[in-house]
Amino acid sequence: MLGKVHFIGIKGTGMSALASVLKEQGWQVTGSDVSEEFPTDRILRQAGLETTEFAQQHIANELDLVIYSAAYNASNPEYAKAQELGLKMLSYPEALGELSHDYFSIGVAGMHGKSTITAMLASVLIEMQEDPTVILGTTVPELDNRNFRLGKSKLLLAETCEYRRHFLNFNPQALILSNLEAEHMDYFKDLADIKDAFFAYIRKLPAGALLVYNGDDQHLPALCSQTKGPQKISAGFAVGNDFQAKRLDDQKFQVFVQGKPLASFRLAVPGNHNVLDALLVIAFCYSYKPLAFTVEALQKVLLKFRGGGRRLELKGEKKGITILDDFAHHPTEIKASLQATRERYPQARIWAVFMSHTYSRTETLLADFASSFQNADRVIINKIFSSAREKQGKVNGQVLTDEIKKNHQNVFYIPEFSDTITYLQDNLKAGDVVITMGAGDNYVIGEELLKIL
């Protein structure tokens, strides 16, 4: 049933994608958020969606549905008004779950790599003329630099998030699991609690459904072995995986299926983590029987794939200085992104400019953050990005800086963006690479540098 829907917090990555899909389906869509400019503003404008600032007058009885970001609750004036009027309300994960009932839904989950895997697989499905509907957490060229696609088939491919067990709202007919480790400890009690959430997600698969998982992960093999219903396919670098990758030169790698050679593939994006993401996509395509799989098509798509927005994204080059941006906000992601940067720029002096995301994550993973920057020559730490989840904590950027200094000689705490830009402007030289990192908004540092260098 189509009707009038209002989005509270429409500028969120998932929210903007879902709003755009519903708009193309024929819903009358409105939305509100804070006045600050977000990267998704461009996507919303292209979709013909105007955003307003939060205000109660946007909520009226004529609305058929209100979808709200999980970052908001009754303290938001629009949320409170919708509750007062008794309107039908769904959180973003609940709304995505409702959408998944209408499709053969493929979910991608894991602490890291979700967006890249989803984008890669979307590119393959489009190339194979499967015409999927896609919702993911970044923009990619293959989706016209958007984070969504409305297809005409019954396939839905979506990035699904473990935070607060949100992915349990999704109704998967197939799953790809990239990894599992300690994360979101402001919500989960411990690692066992995270495992329980993932196991509950796996158990949602119907009998005979396809489950592709990272066989090199410390926890996923044992977890996946506990369920008997799905067809389970492991993928990784280690011998014994159903699909094994062996890196050859640069970004070329050989794939073996049950120990027998399948083909070699080459990526344009660097790093072992991207090879593993591609291998999971290859394993899915090879094992998903309805797909008219060809090795040649996969080779073509993976070679063309340039990565998503904020995934080692090249922002620009000026005066011999290269500016990159990456969403890495967990120690594992930071290590992977800096290792990939070092592979691509082996002779460069690499500057990592990091803005940690949430106080609770910083505190819980402090020791892991401290050992994550070895592939950077210089490290600048900005103030912690608090986000809508929390406004204060027990640690700050100085504490994080001091911890990193135990493992790294050149670490500087520069809280404010303006001071960071000035420092970089005074100290950068031709041949340097600057990579802004984090789930916050310090990407503006690189954008400003490109204007003034």
C-alpha positions as CSV (number, residue, x, y, z in Angstrom):
1,M,0.0,0.0,0.0
2,L,1.4,3.4,-1.0
3,G,0.7,6.5,0.9
4,K,2.3,9.4,2.8
5,V,5.4,8.7,4.8
6,H,7.6,11.1,6.8
7,F,11.2,10.3,7.8
8,I,12.6,11.6,11.1
9,G,16.4,11.8,10.6
10,I,16.2,11.5,6.8
11,K,19.9,12.4,6.3
12,G,21.2,9.1,7.8
13,T,22.8,6.9,5.2
14,G,20.3,4.1,5.5
15,M,17.4,6.5,5.9
16,S,18.2,8.5,2.8
17,A,18.5,5.2,0.8
18,L,15.2,3.9,2.0
19,A,13.5,7.2,1.5
20,S,14.7,7.4,-2.1
21,V,13.5,3.8,-2.8
22,L,10.1,4.5,-1.4
23,K,9.9,7.8,-3.4
24,E,10.7,5.8,-6.6
25,Q,8.1,3.2,-5.6
26,G,5.4,6.0,-5.6
27,W,5.2,7.0,-2.0
28,Q,4.7,10.6,-1.1
29,V,7.9,11.2,1.0
30,T,8.8,14.0,3.3
31,G,11.7,14.2,5.7
32,S,13.4,16.3,8.3
33,D,16.8,16.4,10.1
34,V,19.3,18.9,11.5
35,S,20.3,21.8,9.4
36,E,23.9,20.7,9.0
37,E,25.0,19.7,5.5
38,F,25.5,15.9,5.2
39,P,27.0,13.9,2.3
40,T,23.5,12.5,1.8
41,D,22.0,15.9,1.0
42,R,23.1,15.5,-2.6
43,I,21.5,12.2,-2.9
44,L,18.2,13.5,-1.4
45,R,18.2,16.5,-3.7
46,Q,18.8,14.2,-6.8
47,A,15.9,12.1,-5.6
48,G,13.6,15.2,-5.5
49,L,13.4,15.1,-1.7
50,E,13.6,18.3,0.2
51,T,14.5,18.2,3.9
52,T,13.2,20.5,6.7
53,E,14.5,21.0,10.2
54,F,12.7,19.1,13.0
55,A,9.4,20.7,14.0
56,Q,6.1,19.3,15.3
57,Q,4.1,20.9,12.5
58,H,5.5,18.3,10.0
59,I,3.6,15.6,11.8
60,A,-0.1,15.3,11.0
61,N,-2.9,12.8,11.0
62,E,-2.8,12.5,7.2
63,L,0.5,10.6,7.4
64,D,0.2,6.9,6.8
65,L,3.6,6.1,8.2
66,V,6.4,7.7,10.2
67,I,9.9,6.1,9.8
68,Y,12.5,7.3,12.4
69,S,16.2,6.9,12.7
70,A,17.2,4.7,15.7
71,A,19.2,7.7,16.9
72,Y,16.0,9.5,17.9
73,N,13.3,8.9,20.5
74,A,10.6,10.8,22.4
75,S,12.9,13.7,23.1
76,N,12.6,14.6,19.4
77,P,9.6,16.9,18.8
78,E,8.4,15.0,15.7
79,Y,8.8,11.6,17.3
80,A,6.8,12.8,20.4
81,K,4.0,14.3,18.1
82,A,3.7,11.1,16.1
83,Q,3.3,9.2,19.3
84,E,0.7,11.6,20.6
85,L,-1.3,11.3,17.4
86,G,-1.1,7.5,17.5
87,L,0.5,7.3,14.0
88,K,2.0,4.1,12.7
89,M,5.7,4.3,13.5
90,L,8.6,2.2,12.4
91,S,12.3,2.5,13.1
92,Y,14.6,2.4,10.1
93,P,15.6,-1.3,10.8
94,E,11.9,-2.2,11.2
95,A,11.0,-0.5,8.0
96,L,13.8,-2.2,6.1
97,G,12.5,-5.5,7.6
98,E,9.0,-4.8,6.3
99,L,10.5,-4.1,2.8
100,S,12.4,-7.4,2.9
101,H,9.1,-9.4,3.2
102,D,8.3,-8.3,-0.4
103,Y,11.5,-9.6,-1.9
104,F,13.9,-12.5,-2.1
105,S,16.2,-10.7,0.3
106,I,20.0,-11.1,0.6
107,G,21.5,-9.7,3.7
108,V,25.2,-8.7,4.3
109,A,26.4,-8.4,7.9
110,G,29.6,-8.2,9.9
111,M,31.5,-5.6,11.8
112,H,33.6,-4.5,8.8
113,G,33.3,-4.7,5.0
114,K,29.5,-4.7,4.7
115,S,29.3,-1.7,2.4
116,T,32.1,-3.0,0.1
117,I,30.6,-6.5,-0.2
118,T,27.1,-5.1,-0.8
119,A,28.5,-2.7,-3.5
120,M,30.5,-5.4,-5.2
121,L,27.7,-7.9,-5.2
122,A,25.3,-5.2,-6.5
123,S,27.6,-4.5,-9.3
124,V,27.7,-8.2,-10.3
125,L,23.9,-8.6,-10.1
126,I,23.5,-5.5,-12.3
127,E,26.1,-6.8,-14.8
128,M,24.3,-10.2,-14.8
129,Q,21.0,-8.3,-15.5
130,E,19.3,-9.5,-12.3
131,D,18.0,-6.0,-11.8
132,P,18.2,-5.9,-7.9
133,T,16.9,-3.3,-5.5
134,V,19.9,-2.3,-3.4
135,I,20.2,-0.4,-0.1
136,L,23.7,0.1,1.3
137,G,25.8,2.4,3.5
138,T,27.9,4.2,1.0
139,T,27.7,5.7,-2.5
140,V,29.2,3.8,-5.4
141,P,29.7,4.8,-9.1
142,E,27.9,1.6,-10.1
143,L,24.8,3.0,-8.6
144,D,25.2,6.4,-10.2
145,N,27.1,7.6,-7.1
146,R,24.1,6.9,-5.0
147,N,23.5,4.6,-2.0
148,F,20.4,2.9,-3.4
149,R,18.8,1.4,-6.5
150,L,15.2,0.4,-7.2
151,G,15.1,-2.6,-9.4
152,K,12.2,-4.4,-11.1
153,S,13.1,-7.9,-10.0
154,K,12.2,-9.6,-6.8
155,L,15.8,-9.4,-5.5
156,L,16.6,-7.1,-2.6
157,L,20.3,-6.7,-1.5
158,A,20.8,-4.8,1.7
159,E,23.5,-4.0,4.2
160,T,22.2,-5.0,7.6
161,C,23.6,-3.7,10.9
162,E,24.3,-5.6,14.1
163,Y,24.0,-2.6,16.4
164,R,21.2,-3.0,18.9
165,R,20.4,-6.3,17.1
166,H,18.9,-4.2,14.3
167,F,19.5,-6.9,11.7
168,L,17.0,-9.2,13.4
169,N,14.3,-7.1,11.8
170,F,15.5,-8.2,8.4
171,N,14.1,-11.4,6.7
172,P,17.0,-12.9,4.8
173,Q,16.7,-15.6,2.2
174,A,20.5,-15.6,1.9
175,L,23.3,-14.2,4.0
176,I,26.9,-13.1,3.7
177,L,28.8,-12.7,6.9
178,S,32.1,-10.9,6.8
179,N,33.5,-11.0,10.4
180,L,32.6,-10.9,14.0
181,E,34.5,-9.2,16.9
182,A,34.0,-6.9,19.8
183,E,32.2,-3.8,18.7
184,H,29.3,-1.6,19.9
185,M,30.1,-2.3,23.5
186,D,27.9,0.5,24.6
187,Y,25.0,-1.9,23.8
188,F,26.4,-5.5,23.8
189,K,27.3,-6.9,27.2
190,D,30.3,-8.9,25.9
191,L,31.5,-11.0,23.0
192,A,29.1,-13.8,23.9
193,D,26.2,-11.4,23.6
194,I,27.4,-10.4,20.1
195,K,27.7,-14.1,19.1
196,D,24.1,-14.7,20.3
197,A,22.9,-11.8,18.1
198,F,24.6,-13.2,15.0
199,F,23.4,-16.8,15.8
200,A,19.8,-15.5,16.1
201,Y,20.3,-13.8,12.6
202,I,21.6,-17.0,11.1
203,R,18.7,-18.9,12.5
204,K,16.3,-16.7,10.5
205,L,17.4,-18.3,7.3
206,P,15.0,-20.9,5.9
207,A,16.1,-24.5,5.3
208,G,18.4,-24.8,2.3
209,A,19.2,-21.1,2.2
210,L,22.7,-19.9,1.2
211,L,25.0,-18.8,4.0
212,V,28.5,-17.6,2.9
213,Y,30.9,-16.6,5.7
214,N,34.5,-15.7,6.3
215,G,36.1,-19.0,7.2
216,D,39.3,-17.2,8.5
217,D,37.3,-15.3,11.1
218,Q,38.0,-16.3,14.7
219,H,34.4,-16.8,15.6
220,L,32.2,-17.3,12.5
221,P,33.1,-20.9,11.6
222,A,32.1,-22.3,15.0
223,L,29.0,-20.2,15.1
224,C,27.9,-21.2,11.6
225,S,28.5,-24.9,12.3
226,Q,25.9,-24.8,15.1
227,T,23.0,-24.4,12.6
228,K,22.0,-27.3,10.4
229,G,19.5,-25.7,8.0
230,P,21.4,-23.5,5.6
231,Q,23.9,-24.5,2.8
232,K,27.1,-23.2,4.4
233,I,30.0,-22.0,2.3
234,S,33.3,-20.7,3.8
235,A,35.7,-18.4,2.1
236,G,39.2,-17.1,3.1
237,F,42.9,-17.2,2.7
238,A,43.4,-20.4,4.8
239,V,43.6,-23.8,3.3
240,G,40.5,-25.8,4.1
241,N,38.0,-23.1,3.1
242,D,35.5,-24.0,0.4
243,F,36.8,-21.0,-1.5
244,Q,40.4,-20.0,-1.0
245,A,42.3,-17.0,-2.3
246,K,46.0,-16.8,-2.8
247,R,47.4,-13.4,-3.5
248,L,49.8,-13.3,-6.5
249,D,51.1,-9.8,-7.4
250,D,49.7,-6.4,-6.7
251,Q,45.9,-7.0,-6.5
252,K,45.8,-10.2,-8.5
253,F,44.7,-13.3,-6.7
254,Q,44.0,-16.9,-7.6
255,V,40.7,-18.6,-6.4
256,F,40.5,-22.3,-5.6
257,V,37.2,-24.1,-5.0
258,Q,37.5,-27.2,-2.8
259,G,41.2,-27.1,-3.6
260,K,40.8,-26.9,-7.3
261,P,41.7,-23.8,-9.3
262,L,38.8,-21.7,-10.5
263,A,40.4,-18.6,-12.0
264,S,42.5,-15.6,-11.3
265,F,41.0,-12.1,-10.6
266,R,42.4,-8.6,-10.3
267,L,41.1,-5.7,-8.2
268,A,41.6,-2.0,-8.7
269,V,41.3,-1.4,-4.9
270,P,44.2,-2.3,-2.6
271,G,44.5,-4.4,0.5
272,N,43.9,-7.9,1.8
273,H,40.5,-6.9,3.2
274,N,39.3,-6.0,-0.3
275,V,40.5,-9.3,-1.6
276,L,38.6,-11.1,1.1
277,D,35.5,-9.1,0.4
278,A,35.7,-10.0,-3.3
279,L,36.2,-13.6,-2.4
280,L,33.0,-13.6,-0.4
281,V,31.2,-12.2,-3.4
282,I,32.7,-14.8,-5.7
283,A,31.7,-17.6,-3.4
284,F,28.2,-16.3,-3.2
285,C,27.9,-15.9,-7.0
286,Y,29.3,-19.4,-7.6
287,S,27.0,-21.0,-5.0
288,Y,23.8,-19.0,-5.6
289,K,22.2,-21.4,-8.2
290,P,19.5,-19.0,-9.7
291,L,22.3,-16.7,-10.8
292,A,23.6,-17.2,-14.4
293,F,27.2,-17.1,-13.1
294,T,30.1,-16.7,-15.4
295,V,33.8,-16.3,-14.4
296,E,34.3,-13.7,-17.1
297,A,31.5,-11.4,-15.9
298,L,32.9,-11.6,-12.3
299,Q,36.4,-10.8,-13.5
300,K,35.1,-7.8,-15.5
301,V,33.1,-6.3,-12.6
302,L,35.7,-6.8,-9.9
303,L,38.4,-5.2,-12.1
304,K,36.2,-2.2,-12.7
305,F,35.1,-1.8,-9.1
306,R,36.6,1.4,-7.6
307,G,35.2,1.2,-4.1
308,G,32.6,3.2,-2.4
309,G,32.5,6.7,-0.9
310,R,34.6,7.1,2.2
311,R,36.3,3.8,1.5
312,L,39.9,4.8,0.7
313,E,38.2,7.4,-1.5
314,L,40.6,9.6,-3.5
315,K,39.4,13.2,-2.7
316,G,42.1,14.8,-4.9
317,E,45.7,15.7,-5.5
318,K,47.4,19.0,-5.4
319,K,51.0,20.2,-5.4
320,G,52.1,16.5,-5.3
321,I,50.0,15.9,-2.1
322,T,47.4,13.1,-2.2
323,I,44.2,13.4,-0.1
324,L,42.3,10.3,0.8
325,D,39.3,9.7,3.0
326,D,38.2,6.5,4.8
327,F,35.3,5.5,7.1
328,A,37.5,3.3,9.3
329,H,36.5,3.9,12.9
330,H,37.4,0.5,14.5
331,P,41.0,-0.6,15.1
332,T,40.7,-3.6,12.7
333,E,39.4,-1.2,10.0
334,I,42.2,1.3,10.7
335,K,44.9,-1.4,10.4
336,A,43.4,-2.7,7.1
337,S,43.0,0.7,5.5
338,L,46.5,1.9,6.4
339,Q,48.0,-1.4,5.2
340,A,46.2,-0.9,1.9
341,T,47.4,2.7,1.7
342,R,50.9,1.6,2.3
343,E,50.6,-1.0,-0.5
344,R,49.4,1.6,-2.9
345,Y,51.9,4.3,-1.8
346,P,54.9,2.4,-0.6
347,Q,57.4,5.3,-0.7
348,A,55.1,8.0,0.6
349,R,55.0,9.7,3.9
350,I,51.6,8.8,5.2
351,W,49.6,11.2,7.5
352,A,46.6,9.6,9.3
353,V,44.2,12.1,10.6
354,F,41.8,10.2,12.9
355,M,38.6,11.2,14.6
356,S,37.4,8.5,17.0
357,H,33.6,7.8,16.9
358,T,31.9,7.7,20.3
359,Y,33.4,7.8,23.8
360,S,32.3,4.2,24.7
361,R,34.1,2.7,21.6
362,T,37.2,4.7,22.3
363,E,37.3,3.6,26.0
364,T,36.5,-0.1,25.3
365,L,39.0,-0.5,22.5
366,L,41.7,1.9,23.7
367,A,44.5,-0.6,23.7
368,D,43.6,-1.8,20.2
369,F,43.5,1.7,18.9
370,A,46.9,2.2,20.3
371,S,48.5,-0.4,18.0
372,S,46.5,0.4,14.9
373,F,48.6,3.1,13.3
374,Q,51.9,1.4,12.5
375,N,51.6,2.0,8.7
376,A,51.2,5.7,9.2
377,D,54.4,7.9,9.4
378,R,52.5,10.7,11.2
379,V,49.3,10.5,13.2
380,I,47.0,13.4,14.1
381,I,44.1,12.8,16.5
382,N,41.1,15.1,16.5
383,K,38.6,15.4,19.3
384,I,36.1,12.5,19.7
385,F,33.0,12.6,17.6
386,S,30.2,12.1,20.1
387,S,27.3,11.4,17.7
388,A,23.6,11.3,18.7
389,R,24.3,8.2,20.9
390,E,26.2,9.9,23.6
391,K,27.4,13.4,24.5
392,Q,30.3,12.7,27.0
393,G,32.5,9.9,28.3
394,K,35.4,8.9,30.5
395,V,38.0,9.4,27.8
396,N,38.9,12.1,25.4
397,G,41.2,12.7,22.4
398,Q,44.2,13.4,24.6
399,V,43.8,10.1,26.4
400,L,43.7,8.3,23.0
401,T,46.8,10.3,21.8
402,D,48.8,9.3,24.9
403,E,47.9,5.6,24.4
404,I,49.0,5.7,20.7
405,K,52.3,7.4,21.7
406,K,53.2,4.2,23.5
407,N,53.6,2.5,20.1
408,H,54.3,5.4,17.8
409,Q,56.8,8.2,17.8
410,N,55.0,10.9,15.8
411,V,51.5,11.4,17.2
412,F,49.9,14.8,17.7
413,Y,46.6,15.8,19.5
414,I,45.0,18.6,17.5
415,P,41.4,18.7,18.6
416,E,40.0,21.3,16.2
417,F,39.7,21.0,12.4
418,S,40.9,24.5,11.7
419,D,44.1,24.0,13.7
420,T,44.6,20.6,12.0
421,I,44.3,22.2,8.6
422,T,46.8,25.0,9.5
423,Y,49.3,22.4,10.9
424,L,49.1,20.2,7.8
425,Q,49.4,23.2,5.5
426,D,52.6,24.2,7.2
427,N,54.1,20.7,7.3
428,L,53.0,18.8,4.2
429,K,55.4,18.4,1.3
430,A,55.2,16.9,-2.2
431,G,54.9,13.1,-2.2
432,D,52.9,13.0,1.1
433,V,49.6,11.2,1.4
434,V,46.9,12.4,3.9
435,I,44.1,10.1,4.9
436,T,41.3,11.4,7.0
437,M,39.7,8.5,9.0
438,G,36.7,8.0,11.1
439,A,32.9,7.8,11.1
440,G,32.6,11.5,12.1
441,D,33.0,14.6,9.9
442,N,36.7,15.2,9.8
443,Y,36.6,14.5,6.0
444,V,36.1,18.2,5.7
445,I,39.8,18.6,6.6
446,G,40.9,17.0,3.4
447,E,38.3,19.0,1.4
448,E,39.5,22.3,2.8
449,L,43.2,21.4,2.2
450,L,42.5,20.9,-1.4
451,K,41.1,24.4,-1.6
452,I,44.1,26.1,0.0
453,L,47.2,24.1,-0.9
